[in-house]
């Protein structure tokens, strides 16, 4: 498992930042990835010197997909009942953003 986590870290370091085609030209496009569809698109044709496209080769190993660097899976919790279901050996609790302050204090005290 540790070998796969270290492999994931190495692969993530080599992964380029995938930006939308022509995002540097127009601010309204943003940098969120969209597949290029134009017939003369240099990105779609994978011409060297242009941004790279998203493909399967940049993925992480399936065994460690979604894990944090410490090897634990993050689980969103909404109340104390959800917190009790978390297995501390393989999972870690992440308090959801919609939870209020009163419940957060209860969950931290319970944990």
C-alpha positions as CSV (number, residue, x, y, z in Angstrom):
1,X,0.0,0.0,0.0
2,X,2.8,2.4,0.9
3,X,4.4,1.7,-2.5
4,X,1.2,2.7,-4.3
5,X,0.8,5.9,-2.2
6,X,4.4,6.9,-3.1
7,X,3.7,6.1,-6.7
8,X,0.6,8.3,-6.6
9,X,2.6,11.1,-5.2
10,X,5.2,10.8,-8.0
11,X,2.6,10.6,-10.7
12,X,0.8,13.7,-9.3
13,X,4.0,15.7,-9.3
14,X,4.5,14.9,-13.0
15,X,0.9,15.5,-14.0
16,X,0.4,18.8,-16.0
17,X,-2.2,21.3,-15.2
18,X,-4.9,20.7,-17.7
19,X,-6.3,24.0,-18.9
20,X,-9.0,24.7,-21.4
21,X,-8.0,25.6,-24.9
22,X,-7.5,29.4,-25.4
23,X,-8.2,30.0,-21.7
24,X,-5.2,32.3,-21.8
25,X,-6.8,34.5,-24.4
26,X,-10.3,35.1,-22.9
27,X,-11.0,35.6,-19.2
28,X,-14.6,34.4,-19.6
29,X,-13.5,30.9,-20.5
30,X,-11.9,30.1,-17.2
31,X,-9.4,27.3,-16.7
32,X,-11.8,24.4,-16.2
33,X,-11.1,21.6,-18.6
34,X,-13.3,21.2,-21.7
35,X,-12.6,18.8,-24.5
36,X,-11.5,20.6,-27.7
37,X,-13.8,19.8,-30.7
38,X,-12.7,22.2,-33.5
39,X,-11.6,20.6,-36.7
40,X,-8.3,22.5,-36.8
41,X,-7.7,22.3,-33.0
42,X,-4.0,21.8,-32.2
43,X,-4.8,20.5,-28.8
44,X,-7.2,17.9,-30.1
45,X,-4.7,16.8,-32.7
46,X,-2.1,16.5,-29.9
47,X,0.5,18.6,-31.7
48,X,3.7,19.1,-29.7
49,X,4.1,22.6,-28.1
50,X,0.4,22.9,-27.3
51,X,-1.4,22.0,-24.0
52,X,-1.9,18.3,-23.4
53,X,-5.3,16.6,-23.3
54,X,-6.7,14.7,-20.4
55,X,-6.3,10.9,-20.9
56,X,-6.2,7.7,-18.9
57,X,-2.5,7.6,-18.6
58,X,-2.4,10.4,-16.0
59,X,-4.6,8.5,-13.5
60,X,-3.6,7.0,-10.1
61,X,-3.6,3.3,-9.1
62,X,-7.2,2.1,-8.4
63,X,-6.2,0.7,-5.0
64,X,-5.3,4.1,-3.7
65,X,-7.8,6.2,-5.6
66,X,-9.4,8.8,-3.4
67,X,-7.1,8.2,-0.5
68,X,-5.1,10.9,1.3
69,X,-1.3,10.7,1.6
70,X,-1.5,9.0,5.0
71,X,-3.5,6.1,3.4
72,X,-6.9,7.0,4.9
73,X,-10.2,7.5,3.0
74,X,-12.0,10.8,3.8
75,X,-15.6,10.4,4.9
76,X,-18.0,13.3,5.2
77,X,-19.9,13.4,8.5
78,X,-23.0,15.5,9.2
79,X,-23.8,14.5,12.8
80,X,-22.6,12.5,15.8
81,X,-24.2,9.3,14.5
82,X,-22.2,9.5,11.3
83,X,-19.1,10.1,13.3
84,X,-19.7,6.9,15.3
85,X,-19.7,4.9,12.0
86,X,-16.2,6.0,11.0
87,X,-13.5,3.3,11.3
88,X,-10.5,5.1,12.6
89,X,-8.0,2.6,11.1
90,X,-9.0,3.0,7.5
91,X,-11.1,6.2,7.4
92,X,-10.9,9.8,8.5
93,X,-13.8,12.1,9.3
94,X,-14.3,15.4,7.4
95,X,-17.1,17.6,8.8
96,X,-19.4,18.7,6.0
97,X,-19.5,22.4,5.1
98,X,-23.2,22.7,5.8
99,X,-22.9,21.7,9.4
100,X,-23.4,24.5,11.9
101,X,-21.2,25.6,14.8
102,X,-23.3,23.9,17.5
103,X,-23.1,20.5,15.9
104,X,-19.4,21.0,15.1
105,X,-18.7,21.6,18.8
106,X,-20.7,18.5,19.7
107,X,-18.8,16.3,17.1
108,X,-15.3,17.6,18.2
109,X,-16.2,16.9,21.9
110,X,-17.4,13.4,20.9
111,X,-14.3,12.6,18.8
